[in-house]
Amino acid sequence: MGIWALLAIALALALDAFAVALVSGITIKRVSGRQTFRLAWHFGLFQALMPMAGWGAGLTIHSLIEKVDHWVAFALLVFIGVRMIIEALKREPESKIDKPDPTKGVTMVMLSVATSIDAFAVGLSLSFLRVSIWWPALVIGLVAGLFTIIGLHLGRFLSGGSRLGQYAELIGGLVLLGIGVKILYEHAAIL
């Protein structure tokens, strides 16, 4: 596999991580170095590990995973997105209540899994091509981590607008729902 093809795959896989990081940056507004590291590390790690897991699974479970991977990603994104929308609608616009930090706990793990399901499928594909997984996994993880950092801080920058910051959680939930629908749409287009 050539470097340009690998970079194209890594960039395509990183777009979901970028979008979720952007929404996270908008939601939490003040992004610390610790939050940046946590989210970039987890998104990058999951993006690197999922192709390895997919590659390891290879042909043995391809038919099972292929049928449900998009539904798993969709369900995780819808769950988190709906939760964000409900929280946004329950709160007053100028509420001083702390919002849950998407760079912590179960939310971060669910987002990490949801944004890296496609990477599992890439790993499966690479196993069919008999391509070594180590170099692609490293590149995919690094690109996802970099895009996560960029998205998180771009979101932080965008949250400075009072109107955008005020409705950030609602917008974020809608974006996550959109990513979930996009995953289902792409899968339907493949069929």
C-alpha angles and dihedrals in degrees: 000000000000124000093244093053090047092049091049090053092046092049092048091050092046094057094080090048089049093051093048091046090050091053090046091052091051091048099049095035096189105064116194127203088250092055091046092051094045096051096040091046094050096042091046093044094049091045089053097043098045095062088049090051091047091047091049092050090052120155096342097079101014095115093050096048095042091059098052110023094093092048092052092051091044093050093049093048093045091049093052094039094050090046090053092048093049091049091049093050093047095054131077112246094246096038115153091205112124113250120224112270109242089204092067140070129336094348091060092048093048091048090048092053094043094051094046103047089097089055089060089057090049089054090052090051092049090052089055089053091049091236119156109251103208100081096040091048091052093048093045092050095047094047091048091049092050093048090048091055092048093047094046094052094041087054090049089052093048093049089067090084105091095220094047092044090049094057098030096116092050091047090046092053091050091049091052090049088050092052089050092051090047090056091052091046093050090049092049090049090054092054 
